[in-house]
């Protein structure tokens, strides 16, 4: 398996895990409005969106590095 393929697989798994956490927190906030602050949904959306976007940005850079390393290995 090439380094590019491994990186894509790992990034998909991590992004899916973050999306699952985001989904859980969003549902928790809707189900328990008396237990969370009024801006809970906004904070969760901003935080998880920033985490997923940042990870995706790092993933693009790592993909370029992995592609270069795959070419060097050949």
Predicted model as a PDB file, atoms N, CA, C, CB and O in Angstrom, pLDDT in the B-factor column:
MODEL        1                                                                  
ATOM      1  N   UNK A   1       0.847  -1.165   0.000  1.00 90.00           N  
ATOM      2  CA  UNK A   1       0.000   0.000   0.000  1.00 90.00           C  
ATOM      3  C   UNK A   1       0.900   1.237   0.000  1.00 90.00           C  
ATOM      4  CB  UNK A   1      -0.967  -0.007   1.221  1.00 90.00           C  
ATOM      5  O   UNK A   1       1.833   1.330   0.797  1.00 90.00           O  
ATOM      6  N   UNK A   2       0.623   2.162  -0.873  1.00 93.00           N  
ATOM      7  CA  UNK A   2       1.463   3.355  -0.969  1.00 93.00           C  
ATOM      8  C   UNK A   2       1.225   4.280   0.220  1.00 93.00           C  
ATOM      9  CB  UNK A   2       1.191   4.102  -2.286  1.00 93.00           C  
ATOM     10  O   UNK A   2       0.225   4.167   0.930  1.00 93.00           O  
ATOM     11  N   UNK A   3       2.149   5.178   0.413  1.00 95.00           N  
ATOM     12  CA  UNK A   3       2.026   6.126   1.525  1.00 95.00           C  
ATOM     13  C   UNK A   3       0.855   7.063   1.307  1.00 95.00           C  
ATOM     14  CB  UNK A   3       3.317   6.933   1.695  1.00 95.00           C  
ATOM     15  O   UNK A   3       0.200   7.472   2.265  1.00 95.00           O  
ATOM     16  N   UNK A   4       0.586   7.406   0.058  1.00 96.00           N  
ATOM     17  CA  UNK A   4      -0.568   8.265  -0.241  1.00 96.00           C  
ATOM     18  C   UNK A   4      -1.864   7.580   0.162  1.00 96.00           C  
ATOM     19  CB  UNK A   4      -0.605   8.627  -1.740  1.00 96.00           C  
ATOM     20  O   UNK A   4      -2.729   8.198   0.784  1.00 96.00           O  
ATOM     21  N   UNK A   5      -2.002   6.306  -0.189  1.00 96.00           N  
ATOM     22  CA  UNK A   5      -3.221   5.570   0.130  1.00 96.00           C  
ATOM     23  C   UNK A   5      -3.399   5.420   1.629  1.00 96.00           C  
ATOM     24  CB  UNK A   5      -3.202   4.200  -0.530  1.00 96.00           C  
ATOM     25  O   UNK A   5      -4.511   5.555   2.140  1.00 96.00           O  
ATOM     26  N   UNK A   6      -2.306   5.141   2.341  1.00 97.00           N  
ATOM     27  CA  UNK A   6      -2.382   5.037   3.798  1.00 97.00           C  
ATOM     28  C   UNK A   6      -2.804   6.353   4.420  1.00 97.00           C  
ATOM     29  CB  UNK A   6      -1.041   4.598   4.372  1.00 97.00           C  
ATOM     30  O   UNK A   6      -3.625   6.383   5.337  1.00 97.00           O  
ATOM     31  N   UNK A   7      -2.238   7.444   3.916  1.00 97.00           N  
ATOM     32  CA  UNK A   7      -2.575   8.763   4.454  1.00 97.00           C  
ATOM     33  C   UNK A   7      -4.047   9.089   4.222  1.00 97.00           C  
ATOM     34  CB  UNK A   7      -1.690   9.844   3.818  1.00 97.00           C  
ATOM     35  O   UNK A   7      -4.726   9.578   5.124  1.00 97.00           O  
ATOM     36  N   UNK A   8      -4.536   8.820   3.025  1.00 97.00           N  
ATOM     37  CA  UNK A   8      -5.942   9.084   2.731  1.00 97.00           C  
ATOM     38  C   UNK A   8      -6.838   8.248   3.646  1.00 97.00           C  
ATOM     39  CB  UNK A   8      -6.255   8.783   1.246  1.00 97.00           C  
ATOM     40  O   UNK A   8      -7.826   8.756   4.176  1.00 97.00           O  
ATOM     41  N   UNK A   9      -6.505   6.989   3.831  1.00 98.00           N  
ATOM     42  CA  UNK A   9      -7.298   6.125   4.697  1.00 98.00           C  
ATOM     43  C   UNK A   9      -7.319   6.638   6.131  1.00 98.00           C  
ATOM     44  CB  UNK A   9      -6.755   4.706   4.661  1.00 98.00           C  
ATOM     45  O   UNK A   9      -8.380   6.687   6.754  1.00 98.00           O  
ATOM     46  N   UNK A  10      -6.168   7.019   6.656  1.00 97.00           N  
ATOM     47  CA  UNK A  10      -6.087   7.528   8.023  1.00 97.00           C  
ATOM     48  C   UNK A  10      -6.862   8.835   8.153  1.00 97.00           C  
ATOM     49  CB  UNK A  10      -4.620   7.735   8.437  1.00 97.00           C  
ATOM     50  O   UNK A  10      -7.563   9.044   9.142  1.00 97.00           O  
ATOM     51  N   UNK A  11      -6.740   9.712   7.162  1.00 98.00           N  
ATOM     52  CA  UNK A  11      -7.447  10.993   7.222  1.00 98.00           C  
ATOM     53  C   UNK A  11      -8.964  10.788   7.191  1.00 98.00           C  
ATOM     54  CB  UNK A  11      -7.013  11.898   6.057  1.00 98.00           C  
ATOM     55  O   UNK A  11      -9.697  11.482   7.896  1.00 98.00           O  
ATOM     56  N   UNK A  12      -9.430   9.852   6.389  1.00 98.00           N  
ATOM     57  CA  UNK A  12     -10.866   9.574   6.328  1.00 98.00           C  
ATOM     58  C   UNK A  12     -11.362   9.051   7.671  1.00 98.00           C  
ATOM     59  CB  UNK A  12     -11.176   8.557   5.210  1.00 98.00           C  
ATOM     60  O   UNK A  12     -12.425   9.456   8.143  1.00 98.00           O  
ATOM     61  N   UNK A  13     -10.605   8.163   8.281  1.00 98.00           N  
ATOM     62  CA  UNK A  13     -11.007   7.600   9.574  1.00 98.00           C  
ATOM     63  C   UNK A  13     -11.043   8.691  10.647  1.00 98.00           C  
ATOM     64  CB  UNK A  13     -10.041   6.467   9.996  1.00 98.00           C  
ATOM     65  O   UNK A  13     -11.995   8.763  11.425  1.00 98.00           O  
ATOM     66  N   UNK A  14     -10.015   9.538  10.693  1.00 98.00           N  
ATOM     67  CA  UNK A  14      -9.969  10.594  11.705  1.00 98.00           C  
ATOM     68  C   UNK A  14     -11.078  11.616  11.472  1.00 98.00           C  
ATOM     69  CB  UNK A  14      -8.597  11.289  11.697  1.00 98.00           C  
ATOM     70  O   UNK A  14     -11.732  12.043  12.423  1.00 98.00           O  
ATOM     71  N   UNK A  15     -11.296  12.011  10.224  1.00 97.00           N  
ATOM     72  CA  UNK A  15     -12.363  12.968   9.918  1.00 97.00           C  
ATOM     73  C   UNK A  15     -13.733  12.372  10.271  1.00 97.00           C  
ATOM     74  CB  UNK A  15     -12.320  13.370   8.419  1.00 97.00           C  
ATOM     75  O   UNK A  15     -14.604  13.084  10.768  1.00 97.00           O  
ATOM     76  N   UNK A  16     -13.925  11.092  10.021  1.00 98.00           N  
ATOM     77  CA  UNK A  16     -15.190  10.450  10.374  1.00 98.00           C  
ATOM     78  C   UNK A  16     -15.386  10.427  11.889  1.00 98.00           C  
ATOM     79  CB  UNK A  16     -15.240   9.022   9.812  1.00 98.00           C  
ATOM     80  O   UNK A  16     -16.500  10.618  12.376  1.00 98.00           O  
ATOM     81  N   UNK A  17     -14.313  10.196  12.626  1.00 98.00           N  
ATOM     82  CA  UNK A  17     -14.407  10.210  14.085  1.00 98.00           C  
ATOM     83  C   UNK A  17     -14.760  11.611  14.591  1.00 98.00           C  
ATOM     84  CB  UNK A  17     -13.084   9.734  14.714  1.00 98.00           C  
ATOM     85  O   UNK A  17     -15.592  11.760  15.486  1.00 98.00           O  
ATOM     86  N   UNK A  18     -14.131  12.622  14.021  1.00 98.00           N  
ATOM     87  CA  UNK A  18     -14.455  13.994  14.416  1.00 98.00           C  
ATOM     88  C   UNK A  18     -15.896  14.356  14.051  1.00 98.00           C  
ATOM     89  CB  UNK A  18     -13.484  14.980  13.754  1.00 98.00           C  
ATOM     90  O   UNK A  18     -16.575  15.047  14.810  1.00 98.00           O  
ATOM     91  N   UNK A  19     -16.357  13.891  12.899  1.00 97.00           N  
ATOM     92  CA  UNK A  19     -17.743  14.138  12.506  1.00 97.00           C  
ATOM     93  C   UNK A  19     -18.704  13.443  13.465  1.00 97.00           C  
ATOM     94  CB  UNK A  19     -17.990  13.658  11.064  1.00 97.00           C  
ATOM     95  O   UNK A  19     -19.759  13.988  13.790  1.00 97.00           O  
ATOM     96  N   UNK A  20     -18.348  12.254  13.916  1.00 98.00           N  
ATOM     97  CA  UNK A  20     -19.177  11.549  14.892  1.00 98.00           C  
ATOM     98  C   UNK A  20     -19.245  12.285  16.220  1.00 98.00           C  
ATOM     99  CB  UNK A  20     -18.646  10.148  15.112  1.00 98.00           C  
ATOM    100  O   UNK A  20     -20.308  12.355  16.836  1.00 98.00           O  
ATOM    101  N   UNK A  21     -18.128  12.832  16.663  1.00 97.00           N  
ATOM    102  CA  UNK A  21     -18.116  13.612  17.900  1.00 97.00           C  
ATOM    103  C   UNK A  21     -18.976  14.861  17.726  1.00 97.00           C  
ATOM    104  CB  UNK A  21     -16.667  13.999  18.296  1.00 97.00           C  
ATOM    105  O   UNK A  21     -19.744  15.226  18.616  1.00 97.00           O  
ATOM    106  N   UNK A  22     -18.838  15.512  16.567  1.00 97.00           N  
ATOM    107  CA  UNK A  22     -19.633  16.702  16.281  1.00 97.00           C  
ATOM    108  C   UNK A  22     -21.124  16.361  16.307  1.00 97.00           C  
ATOM    109  CB  UNK A  22     -19.239  17.302  14.912  1.00 97.00           C  
ATOM    110  O   UNK A  22     -21.916  17.092  16.903  1.00 97.00           O  
ATOM    111  N   UNK A  23     -21.503  15.269  15.672  1.00 97.00           N  
ATOM    112  CA  UNK A  23     -22.904  14.826  15.633  1.00 97.00           C  
ATOM    113  C   UNK A  23     -23.413  14.545  17.047  1.00 97.00           C  
ATOM    114  CB  UNK A  23     -23.053  13.560  14.750  1.00 97.00           C  
ATOM    115  O   UNK A  23     -24.519  14.951  17.405  1.00 97.00           O  
ATOM    116  N   UNK A  24     -22.605  13.852  17.843  1.00 98.00           N  
ATOM    117  CA  UNK A  24     -23.007  13.542  19.221  1.00 98.00           C  
ATOM    118  C   UNK A  24     -23.228  14.816  20.029  1.00 98.00           C  
ATOM    119  CB  UNK A  24     -21.947  12.665  19.905  1.00 98.00           C  
ATOM    120  O   UNK A  24     -24.244  14.945  20.713  1.00 98.00           O  
ATOM    121  N   UNK A  25     -22.288  15.760  19.958  1.00 97.00           N  
ATOM    122  CA  UNK A  25     -22.408  16.998  20.732  1.00 97.00           C  
ATOM    123  C   UNK A  25     -23.599  17.831  20.276  1.00 97.00           C  
ATOM    124  CB  UNK A  25     -21.128  17.820  20.618  1.00 97.00           C  
ATOM    125  O   UNK A  25     -24.286  18.437  21.099  1.00 97.00           O  
ATOM    126  N   UNK A  26     -23.849  17.866  18.967  1.00 96.00           N  
ATOM    127  CA  UNK A  26     -24.995  18.621  18.462  1.00 96.00           C  
ATOM    128  C   UNK A  26     -26.299  18.009  18.962  1.00 96.00           C  
ATOM    129  CB  UNK A  26     -24.980  18.661  16.922  1.00 96.00           C  
ATOM    130  O   UNK A  26     -27.205  18.733  19.376  1.00 96.00           O  
ATOM    131  N   UNK A  27     -26.400  16.690  18.927  1.00 97.00           N  
ATOM    132  CA  UNK A  27     -27.616  16.026  19.417  1.00 97.00           C  
ATOM    133  C   UNK A  27     -27.761  16.184  20.924  1.00 97.00           C  
ATOM    134  CB  UNK A  27     -27.598  14.536  19.049  1.00 97.00           C  
ATOM    135  O   UNK A  27     -28.874  16.335  21.430  1.00 97.00           O  
ATOM    136  N   UNK A  28     -26.637  16.151  21.647  1.00 97.00           N  
ATOM    137  CA  UNK A  28     -26.684  16.348  23.097  1.00 97.00           C  
ATOM    138  C   UNK A  28     -27.218  17.738  23.425  1.00 97.00           C  
ATOM    139  CB  UNK A  28     -25.284  16.149  23.720  1.00 97.00           C  
ATOM    140  O   UNK A  28     -28.050  17.890  24.319  1.00 97.00           O  
ATOM    141  N   UNK A  29     -26.748  18.740  22.712  1.00 96.00           N  
ATOM    142  CA  UNK A  29     -27.201  20.098  22.952  1.00 96.00           C  
ATOM    143  C   UNK A  29     -28.677  20.282  22.653  1.00 96.00           C  
ATOM    144  CB  UNK A  29     -26.398  21.055  22.132  1.00 96.00           C  
ATOM    145  O   UNK A  29     -29.365  21.020  23.358  1.00 96.00           O  
ATOM    146  N   UNK A  30     -29.182  19.611  21.600  1.00 95.00           N  
ATOM    147  CA  UNK A  30     -30.605  19.722  21.275  1.00 95.00           C  
ATOM    148  C   UNK A  30     -31.468  18.954  22.264  1.00 95.00           C  
ATOM    149  CB  UNK A  30     -30.866  19.215  19.862  1.00 95.00           C  
ATOM    150  O   UNK A  30     -32.583  19.373  22.575  1.00 95.00           O  
ATOM    151  N   UNK A  31     -30.962  17.837  22.756  1.00 97.00           N  
ATOM    152  CA  UNK A  31     -31.744  17.007  23.672  1.00 97.00           C  
ATOM    153  C   UNK A  31     -31.750  17.559  25.097  1.00 97.00           C  
ATOM    154  CB  UNK A  31     -31.202  15.589  23.676  1.00 97.00           C  
ATOM    155  O   UNK A  31     -32.672  17.284  25.864  1.00 97.00           O  
ATOM    156  N   UNK A  32     -30.742  18.325  25.447  1.00 95.00           N  
ATOM    157  CA  UNK A  32     -30.632  18.842  26.814  1.00 95.00           C  
ATOM    158  C   UNK A  32     -30.422  20.358  26.821  1.00 95.00           C  
ATOM    159  CB  UNK A  32     -29.476  18.150  27.553  1.00 95.00           C  
ATOM    160  O   UNK A  32     -29.363  20.823  27.244  1.00 95.00           O  
ATOM    161  N   UNK A  33     -31.389  21.127  26.370  1.00 94.00           N  
ATOM    162  CA  UNK A  33     -31.180  22.578  26.304  1.00 94.00           C  
ATOM    163  C   UNK A  33     -31.033  23.225  27.687  1.00 94.00           C  
ATOM    164  CB  UNK A  33     -32.334  23.225  25.565  1.00 94.00           C  
ATOM    165  O   UNK A  33     -30.452  24.303  27.813  1.00 94.00           O  
ATOM    166  N   UNK A  34     -31.557  22.565  28.711  1.00 95.00           N  
ATOM    167  CA  UNK A  34     -31.441  23.125  30.066  1.00 95.00           C  
ATOM    168  C   UNK A  34     -30.072  22.858  30.696  1.00 95.00           C  
ATOM    169  CB  UNK A  34     -32.532  22.549  30.959  1.00 95.00           C  
ATOM    170  O   UNK A  34     -29.738  23.476  31.707  1.00 95.00           O  
ATOM    171  N   UNK A  35     -29.282  21.962  30.129  1.00 95.00           N  
ATOM    172  CA  UNK A  35     -27.977  21.615  30.699  1.00 95.00           C  
ATOM    173  C   UNK A  35     -26.805  22.266  29.981  1.00 95.00           C  
ATOM    174  CB  UNK A  35     -27.799  20.130  30.677  1.00 95.00           C  
ATOM    175  O   UNK A  35     -25.662  22.119  30.414  1.00 95.00           O  
ATOM    176  N   UNK A  36     -27.066  22.984  28.891  1.00 96.00           N  
ATOM    177  CA  UNK A  36     -25.987  23.625  28.126  1.00 96.00           C  
ATOM    178  C   UNK A  36     -26.241  25.126  28.059  1.00 96.00           C  
ATOM    179  CB  UNK A  36     -25.881  23.021  26.690  1.00 96.00           C  
ATOM    180  O   UNK A  36     -27.353  25.595  28.304  1.00 96.00           O  
ATOM    181  N   UNK A  37     -25.191  25.870  27.722  1.00 95.00           N  
ATOM    182  CA  UNK A  37     -25.331  27.318  27.600  1.00 95.00           C  
ATOM    183  C   UNK A  37     -26.077  27.661  26.310  1.00 95.00           C  
ATOM    184  CB  UNK A  37     -23.943  28.006  27.625  1.00 95.00           C  
ATOM    185  O   UNK A  37     -26.147  26.838  25.398  1.00 95.00           O  
ATOM    186  N   UNK A  38     -26.631  28.867  26.231  1.00 94.00           N  
ATOM    187  CA  UNK A  38     -27.392  29.236  25.033  1.00 94.00           C  
ATOM    188  C   UNK A  38     -26.566  29.227  23.739  1.00 94.00           C  
ATOM    189  CB  UNK A  38     -27.987  30.600  25.225  1.00 94.00           C  
ATOM    190  O   UNK A  38     -27.113  29.006  22.659  1.00 94.00           O  
ATOM    191  N   UNK A  39     -25.275  29.461  23.842  1.00 96.00           N  
ATOM    192  CA  UNK A  39     -24.436  29.480  22.636  1.00 96.00           C  
ATOM    193  C   UNK A  39     -23.688  28.168  22.417  1.00 96.00           C  
ATOM    194  CB  UNK A  39     -23.439  30.620  22.718  1.00 96.00           C  
ATOM    195  O   UNK A  39     -22.678  28.144  21.714  1.00 96.00           O  
ATOM    196  N   UNK A  40     -24.161  27.099  22.998  1.00 96.00           N  
ATOM    197  CA  UNK A  40     -23.497  25.803  22.911  1.00 96.00           C  
ATOM    198  C   UNK A  40     -23.348  25.328  21.469  1.00 96.00           C  
ATOM    199  CB  UNK A  40     -24.266  24.773  23.712  1.00 96.00           C  
ATOM    200  O   UNK A  40     -22.271  24.890  21.064  1.00 96.00           O  
ATOM    201  N   UNK A  41     -24.435  25.417  20.691  1.00 95.00           N  
ATOM    202  CA  UNK A  41     -24.399  24.933  19.308  1.00 95.00           C  
ATOM    203  C   UNK A  41     -23.385  25.716  18.477  1.00 95.00           C  
ATOM    204  CB  UNK A  41     -25.791  25.033  18.670  1.00 95.00           C  
ATOM    205  O   UNK A  41     -22.670  25.145  17.654  1.00 95.00           O  
ATOM    206  N   UNK A  42     -23.332  27.026  18.700  1.00 96.00           N  
ATOM    207  CA  UNK A  42     -22.397  27.859  17.946  1.00 96.00           C  
ATOM    208  C   UNK A  42     -20.956  27.497  18.299  1.00 96.00           C  
ATOM    209  CB  UNK A  42     -22.657  29.354  18.224  1.00 96.00           C  
ATOM    210  O   UNK A  42     -20.106  27.372  17.418  1.00 96.00           O  
ATOM    211  N   UNK A  43     -20.693  27.333  19.578  1.00 97.00           N  
ATOM    212  CA  UNK A  43     -19.334  27.007  20.021  1.00 97.00           C  
ATOM    213  C   UNK A  43     -18.913  25.632  19.515  1.00 97.00           C  
ATOM    214  CB  UNK A  43     -19.241  27.056  21.555  1.00 97.00           C  
ATOM    215  O   UNK A  43     -17.784  25.461  19.056  1.00 97.00           O  
ATOM    216  N   UNK A  44     -19.795  24.667  19.594  1.00 97.00           N  
ATOM    217  CA  UNK A  44     -19.479  23.324  19.095  1.00 97.00           C  
ATOM    218  C   UNK A  44     -19.224  23.368  17.593  1.00 97.00           C  
ATOM    219  CB  UNK A  44     -20.626  22.334  19.416  1.00 97.00           C  
ATOM    220  O   UNK A  44     -18.271  22.758  17.107  1.00 97.00           O  
ATOM    221  N   UNK A  45     -20.063  24.081  16.861  1.00 96.00           N  
ATOM    222  CA  UNK A  45     -19.885  24.179  15.414  1.00 96.00           C  
ATOM    223  C   UNK A  45     -18.570  24.833  15.035  1.00 96.00           C  
ATOM    224  CB  UNK A  45     -21.024  24.950  14.805  1.00 96.00           C  
ATOM    225  O   UNK A  45     -17.868  24.355  14.143  1.00 96.00           O  
ATOM    226  N   UNK A  46     -18.233  25.925  15.708  1.00 97.00           N  
ATOM    227  CA  UNK A  46     -16.980  26.610  15.404  1.00 97.00           C  
ATOM    228  C   UNK A  46     -15.777  25.754  15.780  1.00 97.00           C  
ATOM    229  CB  UNK A  46     -16.918  27.948  16.133  1.00 97.00           C  
ATOM    230  O   UNK A  46     -14.817  25.658  15.016  1.00 97.00           O  
ATOM    231  N   UNK A  47     -15.828  25.141  16.940  1.00 97.00           N  
ATOM    232  CA  UNK A  47     -14.692  24.347  17.410  1.00 97.00           C  
ATOM    233  C   UNK A  47     -14.464  23.116  16.541  1.00 97.00           C  
ATOM    234  CB  UNK A  47     -14.910  23.923  18.857  1.00 97.00           C  
ATOM    235  O   UNK A  47     -13.339  22.860  16.111  1.00 97.00           O  
ATOM    236  N   UNK A  48     -15.506  22.365  16.284  1.00 97.00           N  
ATOM    237  CA  UNK A  48     -15.350  21.151  15.490  1.00 97.00           C  
ATOM    238  C   UNK A  48     -15.051  21.479  14.027  1.00 97.00           C  
ATOM    239  CB  UNK A  48     -16.609  20.289  15.590  1.00 97.00           C  
ATOM    240  O   UNK A  48     -14.283  20.770  13.376  1.00 97.00           O  
ATOM    241  N   UNK A  49     -15.649  22.542  13.514  1.00 96.00           N  
ATOM    242  CA  UNK A  49     -15.342  22.954  12.146  1.00 96.00           C  
ATOM    243  C   UNK A  49     -13.888  23.360  12.003  1.00 96.00           C  
ATOM    244  CB  UNK A  49     -16.244  24.103  11.723  1.00 96.00           C  
ATOM    245  O   UNK A  49     -13.235  23.034  11.012  1.00 96.00           O  
ATOM    246  N   UNK A  50     -13.383  24.078  13.003  1.00 97.00           N  
ATOM    247  CA  UNK A  50     -11.980  24.484  12.966  1.00 97.00           C  
ATOM    248  C   UNK A  50     -11.065  23.267  13.084  1.00 97.00           C  
ATOM    249  CB  UNK A  50     -11.680  25.490  14.094  1.00 97.00           C  
ATOM    250  O   UNK A  50     -10.046  23.193  12.396  1.00 97.00           O  
ATOM    251  N   UNK A  51     -11.411  22.321  13.940  1.00 97.00           N  
ATOM    252  CA  UNK A  51     -10.584  21.118  14.096  1.00 97.00           C  
ATOM    253  C   UNK A  51     -10.562  20.307  12.805  1.00 97.00           C  
ATOM    254  CB  UNK A  51     -11.104  20.249  15.258  1.00 97.00           C  
ATOM    255  O   UNK A  51      -9.501  19.860  12.370  1.00 97.00           O  
ATOM    256  N   UNK A  52     -11.724  20.115  12.195  1.00 97.00           N  
ATOM    257  CA  UNK A  52     -11.786  19.323  10.967  1.00 97.00           C  
ATOM    258  C   UNK A  52     -11.109  20.048   9.806  1.00 97.00           C  
ATOM    259  CB  UNK A  52     -13.241  19.007  10.611  1.00 97.00           C  
ATOM    260  O   UNK A  52     -10.429  19.418   8.996  1.00 97.00           O  
ATOM    261  N   UNK A  53     -11.288  21.357   9.720  1.00 97.00           N  
ATOM    262  CA  UNK A  53     -10.648  22.122   8.659  1.00 97.00           C  
ATOM    263  C   UNK A  53      -9.137  22.154   8.807  1.00 97.00           C  
ATOM    264  CB  UNK A  53     -11.187  23.529   8.638  1.00 97.00           C  
ATOM    265  O   UNK A  53      -8.404  22.017   7.827  1.00 97.00           O  
ATOM    266  N   UNK A  54      -8.676  22.336  10.043  1.00 97.00           N  
ATOM    267  CA  UNK A  54      -7.235  22.341  10.285  1.00 97.00           C  
ATOM    268  C   UNK A  54      -6.600  21.006   9.964  1.00 97.00           C  
ATOM    269  CB  UNK A  54      -6.946  22.706  11.719  1.00 97.00           C  
ATOM    270  O   UNK A  54      -5.524  20.945   9.369  1.00 97.00           O  
ATOM    271  N   UNK A  55      -7.268  19.939  10.359  1.00 97.00           N  
ATOM    272  CA  UNK A  55      -6.752  18.602  10.072  1.00 97.00           C  
ATOM    273  C   UNK A  55      -6.727  18.342   8.571  1.00 97.00           C  
ATOM    274  CB  UNK A  55      -7.599  17.536  10.779  1.00 97.00           C  
ATOM    275  O   UNK A  55      -5.794  17.723   8.058  1.00 97.00           O  
ATOM    276  N   UNK A  56      -7.746  18.814   7.872  1.00 97.00           N  
ATOM    277  CA  UNK A  56      -7.779  18.642   6.425  1.00 97.00           C  
ATOM    278  C   UNK A  56      -6.655  19.426   5.754  1.00 97.00           C  
ATOM    279  CB  UNK A  56      -9.134  19.082   5.870  1.00 97.00           C  
ATOM    280  O   UNK A  56      -6.049  18.950   4.794  1.00 97.00           O  
ATOM    281  N   UNK A  57      -6.381  20.615   6.252  1.00 97.00           N  
ATOM    282  CA  UNK A  57      -5.274  21.401   5.717  1.00 97.00           C  
ATOM    283  C   UNK A  57      -3.930  20.725   5.916  1.00 97.00           C  
ATOM    284  CB  UNK A  57      -5.251  22.760   6.359  1.00 97.00           C  
ATOM    285  O   UNK A  57      -3.099  20.688   5.008  1.00 97.00           O  
ATOM    286  N   UNK A  58      -3.725  20.188   7.115  1.00 98.00           N  
ATOM    287  CA  UNK A  58      -2.491  19.446   7.386  1.00 98.00           C  
ATOM    288  C   UNK A  58      -2.424  18.197   6.510  1.00 98.00           C  
ATOM    289  CB  UNK A  58      -2.401  19.059   8.883  1.00 98.00           C  
ATOM    290  O   UNK A  58      -1.352  17.810   6.046  1.00 98.00           O  
ATOM    291  N   UNK A  59      -3.582  17.571   6.290  1.00 97.00           N  
ATOM    292  CA  UNK A  59      -3.635  16.378   5.451  1.00 97.00           C  
ATOM    293  C   UNK A  59      -3.218  16.649   4.015  1.00 97.00           C  
ATOM    294  CB  UNK A  59      -5.023  15.801   5.469  1.00 97.00           C  
ATOM    295  O   UNK A  59      -2.585  15.804   3.382  1.00 97.00           O  
ATOM    296  N   UNK A  60      -3.568  17.824   3.492  1.00 97.00           N  
ATOM    297  CA  UNK A  60      -3.168  18.173   2.123  1.00 97.00           C  
ATOM    298  C   UNK A  60      -1.649  18.290   2.031  1.00 97.00           C  
ATOM    299  CB  UNK A  60      -3.837  19.498   1.676  1.00 97.00           C  
ATOM    300  O   UNK A  60      -1.033  17.791   1.088  1.00 97.00           O  
ATOM    301  N   UNK A  61      -1.057  18.950   3.014  1.00 98.00           N  
ATOM    302  CA  UNK A  61       0.403  19.087   3.032  1.00 98.00           C  
ATOM    303  C   UNK A  61       1.061  17.717   3.162  1.00 98.00           C  
ATOM    304  CB  UNK A  61       0.852  20.010   4.191  1.00 98.00           C  
ATOM    305  O   UNK A  61       2.029  17.427   2.459  1.00 98.00           O  
ATOM    306  N   UNK A  62       0.548  16.877   4.051  1.00 97.00           N  
ATOM    307  CA  UNK A  62       1.098  15.538   4.221  1.00 97.00           C  
ATOM    308  C   UNK A  62       0.924  14.689   2.967  1.00 97.00           C  
ATOM    309  CB  UNK A  62       0.443  14.850   5.404  1.00 97.00           C  
ATOM    310  O   UNK A  62       1.772  13.851   2.663  1.00 97.00           O  
ATOM    311  N   UNK A  63      -0.176  14.902   2.235  1.00 97.00           N  
ATOM    312  CA  UNK A  63      -0.401  14.158   0.996  1.00 97.00           C  
ATOM    313  C   UNK A  63       0.662  14.506  -0.040  1.00 97.00           C  
ATOM    314  CB  UNK A  63      -1.804  14.451   0.437  1.00 97.00           C  
ATOM    315  O   UNK A  63       1.166  13.627  -0.739  1.00 97.00           O  
ATOM    316  N   UNK A  64       0.998  15.782  -0.136  1.00 97.00           N  
ATOM    317  CA  UNK A  64       2.034  16.195  -1.078  1.00 97.00           C  
ATOM    318  C   UNK A  64       3.367  15.567  -0.699  1.00 97.00           C  
ATOM    319  CB  UNK A  64       2.156  17.731  -1.119  1.00 97.00           C  
ATOM    320  O   UNK A  64       4.106  15.100  -1.565  1.00 97.00           O  
ATOM    321  N   UNK A  65       3.671  15.554   0.576  1.00 97.00           N  
ATOM    322  CA  UNK A  65       4.934  14.938   1.047  1.00 97.00           C  
ATOM    323  C   UNK A  65       4.922  13.433   0.774  1.00 97.00           C  
ATOM    324  CB  UNK A  65       5.146  15.204   2.575  1.00 97.00           C  
ATOM    325  O   UNK A  65       5.927  12.874   0.336  1.00 97.00           O  
ATOM    326  N   UNK A  66       3.792  12.777   1.030  1.00 97.00           N  
ATOM    327  CA  UNK A  66       3.690  11.334   0.789  1.00 97.00           C  
ATOM    328  C   UNK A  66       3.838  11.023  -0.693  1.00 97.00           C  
ATOM    329  CB  UNK A  66       2.350  10.792   1.310  1.00 97.00           C  
ATOM    330  O   UNK A  66       4.477  10.036  -1.058  1.00 97.00           O  
ATOM    331  N   UNK A  67       3.251  11.856  -1.555  1.00 96.00           N  
ATOM    332  CA  UNK A  67       3.373  11.628  -2.995  1.00 96.00           C  
ATOM    333  C   UNK A  67       4.835  11.771  -3.426  1.00 96.00           C  
ATOM    334  CB  UNK A  67       2.475  12.618  -3.785  1.00 96.00           C  
ATOM    335  O   UNK A  67       5.322  10.991  -4.245  1.00 96.00           O  
ATOM    336  N   UNK A  68       5.525  12.755  -2.882  1.00 96.00           N  
ATOM    337  CA  UNK A  68       6.939  12.935  -3.218  1.00 96.00           C  
ATOM    338  C   UNK A  68       7.756  11.732  -2.742  1.00 96.00           C  
ATOM    339  CB  UNK A  68       7.486  14.240  -2.590  1.00 96.00           C  
ATOM    340  O   UNK A  68       8.638  11.260  -3.460  1.00 96.00           O  
ATOM    341  N   UNK A  69       7.472  11.238  -1.543  1.00 96.00           N  
ATOM    342  CA  UNK A  69       8.186  10.080  -1.028  1.00 96.00           C  
ATOM    343  C   UNK A  69       7.889   8.821  -1.831  1.00 96.00           C  
ATOM    344  CB  UNK A  69       7.832   9.858   0.422  1.00 96.00           C  
ATOM    345  O   UNK A  69       8.768   7.978  -2.012  1.00 96.00           O  
ATOM    346  N   UNK A  70       6.647   8.688  -2.316  1.00 95.00           N  
ATOM    347  CA  UNK A  70       6.319   7.536  -3.173  1.00 95.00           C  
ATOM    348  C   UNK A  70       7.106   7.594  -4.481  1.00 95.00           C  
ATOM    349  CB  UNK A  70       4.800   7.494  -3.469  1.00 95.00           C  
ATOM    350  O   UNK A  70       7.588   6.570  -4.968  1.00 95.00           O  
ATOM    351  N   UNK A  71       7.234   8.794  -5.047  1.00 95.00           N  
ATOM    352  CA  UNK A  71       7.997   8.934  -6.292  1.00 95.00           C  
ATOM    353  C   UNK A  71       9.471   8.638  -6.068  1.00 95.00           C  
ATOM    354  CB  UNK A  71       7.830  10.344  -6.867  1.00 95.00           C  
ATOM    355  O   UNK A  71      10.121   8.032  -6.920  1.00 95.00           O  
ATOM    356  N   UNK A  72      10.003   9.062  -4.924  1.00 94.00           N  
ATOM    357  CA  UNK A  72      11.409   8.791  -4.615  1.00 94.00           C  
ATOM    358  C   UNK A  72      11.644   7.300  -4.443  1.00 94.00           C  
ATOM    359  CB  UNK A  72      11.838   9.541  -3.348  1.00 94.00           C  
ATOM    360  O   UNK A  72      12.699   6.797  -4.831  1.00 94.00           O  
ATOM    361  N   UNK A  73      10.689   6.587  -3.874  1.00 90.00           N  
ATOM    362  CA  UNK A  73      10.855   5.164  -3.617  1.00 90.00           C  
ATOM    363  C   UNK A  73      10.903   4.347  -4.909  1.00 90.00           C  
ATOM    364  CB  UNK A  73       9.730   4.665  -2.732  1.00 90.00           C  
ATOM    365  O   UNK A  73      11.509   3.277  -4.959  1.00 90.00           O  
ATOM    366  N   UNK A  74      10.259   4.867  -5.944  1.00 85.00           N  
ATOM    367  CA  UNK A  74      10.278   4.145  -7.226  1.00 85.00           C  
ATOM    368  C   UNK A  74      11.607   4.382  -7.874  1.00 85.00           C  
ATOM    369  CB  UNK A  74       9.121   4.592  -8.166  1.00 85.00           C  
ATOM    370  O   UNK A  74      11.860   3.875  -8.966  1.00 85.00           O  
TER     371      UNK A  74                                                      
ENDMDL                                                                          
END                                                                             
